[in-house]
Amino acid sequence: MKLLSFETSLNMLDLLDTGNIKKEKVVLSASLGRVLAEDIVAQANDPQFPTASMDGYAIKYADLDKDSIKILGDNPAGSDEKRVVETGECIKTFTGSMMPEGSDTLIQIENVSVSQNSDEIFIDERVPFGSSVRPIGESYKVGDVLIKKGTKIGFAEIGVMAGLNRVMVRVAIKPRVAVISTGSEILDLGEQSDNPAQIRSSNNYTLCAMFTQAGAESLQLGTAPDDKDSIMKMFQNALASADIVISTGGVSVGDYDFVKDIVPRLGAEVVFKGVAIKPGRHVMVAQKNGKFILALPGFAYSSTVTAVLYGLPLVAKMLGRDKPYKKVEAKLKESFKKRSHLSEFSACNVSVENGEFLVDFEGKKVGSSAILTNLLHGSALMVTSEEDGDLEEGTFVNVILLENF
């Protein structure tokens, strides 16, 4: 079987038409973790007027040389202050208050002394012109694009939109991802068996968690034995209820690898099958009536890596996101022995020292594509191409980060 290069397979995936982004409006408090389907644009300056950033006295800067300055009264936060500060006058002004007209500087409380009858201040320590005054538009100006569409909404986005009085926000509708595990050896959670040859199901739980984290609605469809009719029925049900169907197992060349044959029988067009990657070279991508099928290998590490490489980009496209994951350049802290002539995706540890990403492989086991524990403890995926050979310490490599999809 002739294998596509990894780069070619990504280009083919990127060319797939996922249709227009589907949108809905939700209340701001329910938008955490959703993906914006509109730009958030400032409709006014913030602040809209010069504002005190500390507690103190609003004065004219030129008055700092005077022996004393008369206090006109207080200006609490939220007050619509109308008094005008004239030469030799000040108003006690609190954090968040509008600076009174005529004032240009706020001198902090701790920089002055107050007369016994509380009607004058004396300057103990000077401050610069404009001290502790937030200028108009310090945070943002009218017309500024504060948050771009395609952004995943976090706590900061919630806070900014609340400050803009956005009661409702337009977000992308979550694509539905159905996950199926195939194989007669698979034993689902809670099932009991006295057959030691069976293995506990993990792929469907791993992938559902991944796609939920990436912003999709994940459907856990369970396991199917190595039976063509059972697998066919499960795929049909999945296509009826989801935008993307992910299966694990059954795509290799064994006698019981039925998925590779069933996908075309569903009427789906195979976009590609077989990519020069390790792990996961038997991966298959197909489409039918605007829906997509990703048939992934059965080994846990292999299915997880290929889901990152091919599933997350599809979900990102449907959500209107530019990138499915973050990729960084990092430097090897130790040498690396490449195991094949394929593009490899190796579990690694990433650290940051002096602003530089560093990669090591401490605790990472070398073996089959079944070692999912290699992805514990904040691991990442180091990418090496078909052209790469063994790499020396200090070599710069690309790394896919596996947190915060």
Secondary structure, 3 states (H helix, E strand, C coil): CCCECHHHHHHHHHCCCCCCCCEEEEEHHHCCCCEECCCEECCCCECCCCEECCCEEEECHHHHHCCCEEEEEEECCCCCCCCECCCCEEEEECCCCECCECCCEEEEHHHEEECCCCCEEEECCCCCCCCCEECCCCCECCCCEEECCCCECCHHHHHHHHHCCCCEEEEECCCEEEEEEECCCEECCCCCCCCCCCEECCHHHHHHHHHHHCCCEEEEEEEECCCHHHHHHHHHHHHHHCCEEEEECCCCCCCCCCHHHHHHHCCCEEEEECECEECCCCCEEEEECCEEEEEECCCHHHHHHHHHHHHHHHHHHHHCCCCCCCEEEEEECCCECCCCCCEEEEEEEEEEECCEEEEECCCCCCCCCCCHHHHCCCCEEEEECCCCCCECCCCEEEEEECCCC
